[in-house]
């Protein structure tokens, strides 16, 4: 008998979504990630949970409808991570005519399964706060509803839910060989130790490494895919309103400018083909210039490449159909053969529909591994057990209970941990009770939680993926964090039993007093 029903290589959003879905259906699951969870393209997405307005122009109505249904699912299951916001499209004289934008947004609203968010409307920006940051003579804009998400937190909390449902999570582990017969036999280097595990099915969810993994580790024919790089830039805050600007660029692309960690603005995306090592993806100077120019068509503040404080890039693989110029699609394929264990390949795709893709992919394994029906559309992620429109109430409740917290800090904690903020704050009566500080918000209590519960091992895991506090932490504070984490990880010689052995853990303490 195999050790596991499903082994997954790759801890990006696709891989962890497979792990969560399968574990919740009763399968024995192991996930193997050579680095950190969401350490590549899954932490470099557009951070949008939306119906893809641009898809309307391609007449992909079913795709838009499906994405809008999934947007509602995320609002229900991850209300701390997925936040409704108004999107603003300034009407530019050289771009799409007003009637086309109005008609598109009218249809967009009607494709939504449930009317949970405000409908689209037309704004006179000369008398509206959204116009304060815009150039003249832009006088009209169109406003509609969609959502933004913390992509790297989504990866981590999806993994946490998988672990709490019995999945074994191995970060810092590398699969060096996989032999295929009636079952898969995997050789793994797990933090310096070699071990062998067996599995009835295997999933290749390694993203930009899909081809190299297929060729060198699995020794199977690689999927016919092409690599694509997506890049964004972070600049100092350009506007005061809590909205996402959607700019029509001269080449027909839509460029998004959204609030980012309160003091910054995230502008993107620019996408193009990629060749090279996906571990060292970097934003090219022409991409930075392109995004600056696209924003400068609309914003009053002039943005130059020298103003960029950080770039965000990632590469992924997508299925290539037809000729080189054909449109790229998501890969979800299942390879089966007589008396051979199944091989599932999943890469590409967007954040919005990843839950649905994972559900469909796992369902394709049902004839090999008996399982219960799909369930993820109804179950909240850890910390998400509250109504999506109660987010502000939850922030107020946290501030009432831990009165030493400021507004920004309480909001950040709720946005990251939801009702599980209590597991970090505990019985603290003052900030000093949370231990050593690494900057204005990060404390020893939070870092210890991230190390023991969320697989953080190195400073970047904390500063750029579990949080985005790397934007405000000094070099000295980062060094202090590194020293603290070295001690904390040494004390935790092995991961918690629920992570290593796949045993179902006790449910985490709920924050009943502030979230119900």
N, C-alpha and C positions, 0 to 999 in steps of 0.2 A: 504494500500500500504506500502511495506517495505521501510525503510529509505535508504537502499543501495541495489544494485544488487549483489555485491560480497563483503563479509567480509573476510579478510585474517588474520590469526593468525601467526605471525612470521615475523621478519624483517631481515632475512638473505637474501642471494642472490636469492634463489628460491622465497621467498615471495615478495620481492620488484620487481622482474622481472615479476611476475604475476600481481602486481599492475600497473606497467607501461604499460604492454600490454593491460590490460583490460580498464584502464582509457583512453588510446588512441583510443580505439574502441567505446567509448561513454558510457561505463558502469559507474555507480555510485559506487565508491570503497572506502572502509575504510581498512586501515592496522593497526594492533594492535601489538606492540612490547613491551614486559615487561622490556627490558633493552635498550641497544643502538643498532642502526642499524649495522648489521654485527658484533655483539659483540661476536660471538662464532666461529664456524668452518669457516664461510665465510671470516674471517680475518686470517685464518691459512691454506690457500691453498698453492699449489706449485707455485703459481703466474705465471703459464705458460698458454699461449693460443697457443695450438698446435694440431697437428693431431694425437698425441699419437703414436710415433714410435714403442713402444713395442707392440701395437695392431697388427702390421704387422705379428709378429711371431705367433699370434693366428689366423691369416688369417681373421681378421675382417676388410676386405677391405672397405666395405660400411661405417663402423664406422669411419675409417680414412678419407675417402672421405668427409663424412658429416662434420667432425671436421675441415678439411682444408677449406671447404666452409665457415664455421662459422668464422674461423680465418680471412678470407678476409672481412667478414661483420664487425668484430670488428675494423679492420684497417680503414674502411671507417667511422664507426659511433663513434668510440672512439679513434681518433688518438693521443690524449694527454695522454691517460691512457695505451694504447696498443702499444708497441714499438717493431719493428722488430730488431732482433739481430741474430748473427751467433752462432750456437751451434757446439761445438767441441767434437768429440768422439775419445779420444786417443786409439790407437790399442794396447791392452794388449795381450801378448803372450799366456796367460792362458785362454783367453776368446774367443768370436766369431771370426772365421777366417776372413781375409781381404775380401775375395770374398763375404761372406755373408753380411758384412756391406755395401760394394759397391752396391750389388744387392738391398738391402733393401732401401738404400737412392735413388737409381735410380727409384725404384717403388714409393717411397714417393713423389718425385718431380712430377711424372706423374699423381698421384692421385689428385694433386691440381687442382682446377677448373680454376684458372687464374694464369699465370706465372708472379706474381707481385714481387716476391722476388728472389734473386739470387739462382741459382741451387747449388746442392751439389758438392763438390770437394774434392780432396785428398791433404793433406798438408805434407810437409817434416818439422816436427817441430824442427829439429836441426837447421833450417835456417829461422824460423818464430817466431814472438813474442809470439804466444800462447804456444810455447815450453819452454819459460823462467821459468815458474813456475812448470814444470813437471820434474819428475825423469827421469833419464836415466836407461835403454837403450830404452825408448819409443822414436821412431823415426818417426812414421807415425800417422797421425790423419785424421779423416774424418769430413768435415765441411758442415753444411747444415743450412737452414733458418727456423726460427720459431719466436714466439713472447713472450714477458713477459708483465705482467699486474700488476698494483697496485690494488689488489683484494678489499681492504676495500674502496678505493676511488670509485671503480666500483659500490659497493653497494650503497654508498651515492648518487652518481650522478644519478643512476637509480631511486632512491627514489625521488630525486629532480625533475626529468623529470615527474615521476608519479604525484607529487604534482602540477606541473605546468599545467598538463592536467586534474586537477580536483580531484585527489585522496585525501582523508583525511588521514593524517599520524599521528598516535598516538604513540609516544615513551614514555617509562615510564608508560605504561598502561598494565594492565593484565586482560585477560578474565578469569573469575572464573567459569563461567557456560554458557553452550549453550544448549538451548532447541530446539528440532527439531520437526517441524510439517510441514505445507505447506510452512512456512518460518522459518528461524532461528531467535531465540530471544536470544541475548547475554547480559550477565551481565558483565560489565567492571568496574574495579577500575582504574580510570584515575587520577593519582597523588593525591590520597587521596579522590577523589569524585567518588561515585557510579553512574553509568548511565546504561540505557538499550538502545540497538540499535537493529534494526531488519534488516535482509538481506534475499534476495531471494536465495542466494547460499553462501556456506562457504568453505574456503580453509584452510586446516591444513598444514602449511609450517614451522613447528616448529623444523625441523631438528632432533637433538638428543633427543628432547622432544616429538617426534611424538607419541610414544606409551603412555606415561603418559598423554599427552593432550587428546588423544582419550579415554582413560579409565576414567579419572577423570573430565575433563571439558566437553567433548562432550558426554561421556557415550555411546560410539559406539564401536563395535569390533575393536581392534587395528590392524594395518597392520602387516603382518608377515615380520619382519625386524630384522636385526642384526646391532649392533653398531660397528663402526670402528674408531679407533683413528689414526690420522696422525700427525707426529711430525717432526720438523726441528730445526736446531741450527743456531745461528748467531755467527760468529767469526770475529776477525780483518781481514782486507783485505788481501787476499792471492795472488792476481795477479793483473796486471795493465791493461790487455786488456779488452775491452768491449765485452765480449763473455760469453756464458754459457757453462761450461764444463759438459759433460755427461759421467759419469764413469760406466763401467760395473763392477758390484760387483761379488764376488765369488759365491753368491747364485742366480745369474741370474737377480737380480734387477738392475735397472738403477738409479743411484744417480746423482742429479744435484747440481752443485755449481755455483751460479750466483752472480753478483755484487749486493750489497744491501746498499742503502743510501750512496754511494760513498766511505765511509771509512770501509765498512764491507763486509763480504761474507755470503750468505745464503746457507746452505747445507741441502739437504733432497731429498726425504722424506723416512721415515720408517713408515709403516702402519701395524696395527694388531688389533685384536678384543679388545673391550673395555667394561668394566663393572664398574659402579659407577655413580656418579653424574656428568652429562655433564657440569655443571657450574664450576667445579673445575678440569678440565682436566690438567694434568701436564706431562711433558716429563720424563719418567723413566730413571734412570742412565744407564741401559743397552742400551737404545735407543741412548743416547748421545755417549756412547762408540762405538756403532755400526757405527754411522755416522762418528766419528773421524777416525776409522780404515779404513772405505771405502775410505775416502779422502786421508788418508796416503798411500794408495797403489799407488797413482798417484802424489800428490803434494810433492815438495821438502821440503817445510816447514812442520815440524812435528806439528800436532794438538793434543792437549790433552784436556780432559774434563775441566781442569782448565782454558783453553783459551776461553771457551764459555761465551759470554757476555749476551746472551738471548736465551731462547728456545721459540718455537712457536708450539702450539699444539691445536688441535680441534677434536671434535668427531661428527660424523654424523651417520644417519641411512640409510641403503641401503637394498633393497629387497633381501631376501635370497631365492634362487631357489634350490629345491632338498635337498640333504643332507647337513650336517654342512659344509663340505669342498667345497661346490659348490661356484661358482663365484658370487659375489655380484653385483646387478644391481640397476639402478635408479628406484625410486618409482614414478609413475604418475598414479593414479587410480581415477575413478569417481564412487561414490556410489549413486545410485538413486533407488527410490522405489515408489510404487503407493502412490500418494498424500503426498510425503515427499520431502522436499527441498534437492537439491543435495549437496553432500559432496565431495570435491576434496582434495586428499592427494598428496603432492609432497615433496619428500626429496631425498637427495643423488645427485649424478651426479657431473660433473666437471664444471669449469668456462667456458670453451670454448663453450659448447653447451647449456648453460642455457637459452639464448634468444630463441632458437628454441624450447626447452622443454616447456617454458612458453607459447609461441605462440600456440603450439599444445594443451596444457592443457586448455587454455582459449577457444580455438575453440570448445572443447568438451562441453562447456556450452551454445553453440549457440542455442540449441533447447529450453533452458529455459530463456535465456536473449538475445533478438535480438541485434546484434552488427555488426559493419563494419568489413571488412576483416583485416587480419594481416598487420602490417605496420612497425614493429620495425627494419626490415632488411634495411630500407632505411633512417631512421631518426637518426641524430646524437644525442648523449647525450649532456647535457649542457656543453658548452665550446668546443665541438668537431666539430664546423662548419668550418673546414679547411682541406686541403688535407693532408693525412698521411705523405707524403714526404716533407711537408713544416714545420715540427716541428722545425728544426734548424733555419729556417727563422723567425719563430714566436719568438723564444728566442732572436734572434738579434733585432727584432723590439721592444720587451719589453725593452731591454737594451738601445736602442736608445731613447725611450720615457721617461723612468725612469732611468736616468744615474747614480743614486746613487746605483743601484743594482749591485752586483757582478755576475759573470758568474754562480756560483753554485746556488745562490738564485733565479735568473731569471729562470734558468732551472727547479728548483723545483716548482716554481709557475706555470709555463706553463704546466708542467707534471701533476699538480694537478687540475688546473682550466682552462687550455686552454685559449680561447679567453675571458673568464670571469675574467681573472686576473685583468682587469681594475676595476671591482667592488670592489676589495680590495685596489688597489693602488690609484684609483681615480685621484685627481689633485695634489697628493703629489709631492713636489719639492725636498724633502730631506727625509732621514730616520726618522728624528724627527717628520715629519708630519704624520707618521704612528702610533705614540703613543708609549706607554711603550713597552719595549723589554723584552722578556722572552727567553734569550739565544741569539745566534748570528743571527737567522733568524726569529723567531716567534715574531710577533708584535701585539699590541692591535687591529690594523685595521683588521688583519686576524682573530684573535680570535673572535672579534665582528661579523664578517661575518659568521663564523662557528656557532656561537650561534644563530644568527637571521635567517640564511638561511639554515643551514645544521643540525639542531637539536642537536648540541653538548651541553651537560649539565655539564660534569665533566672533569677534566684534562685529564684522560685517553682517553676520546672521541677525544680530540684534539691531544694528544701526540702519541697515538698508532694506531688510526684508520683514522682520517682525515689527519694526517701527521704521520711520523715515527721519529719526532724530540725528542721523549723520549730517544733516544739513546745518545743525546748530551746535554740534559738539566740537570742542577744541581738540587740538592734537594731544595736549596734556590729559584731558578728560578721556580721550580714546585710549591712551596708554594705561590710565588707571583702570578703565573697563577691561582691557586685555589681561591685566594682572589679576583682577578679581575673577574673571571667567576662567583663567588657568587654574586657580584654586578651586573654584566651584566644580569644574569638570573633572578635576583630579579626585575630588571627594566622591563624585558619582562615577565610580570605575566602570560600571555597566549601566545601560539604559534601564528604565523601570521595567518590571516584569511584563507589563501589558504590552510594551513595545517590542521586547525581544522574543517572547514566547508566544505572543498572540493570545494570551489569556484575557478574557473579558475583565476589565477593571471595574472597581466600584465606581458608581456614578459620582461625578464631581459635585461638591457642595453647591447648591443653587443659591442664588442671591434672592431669596424669597422676599426679604424685607423691602427690596427696591424694584424687583421685577416680576414678582408673582411666580 
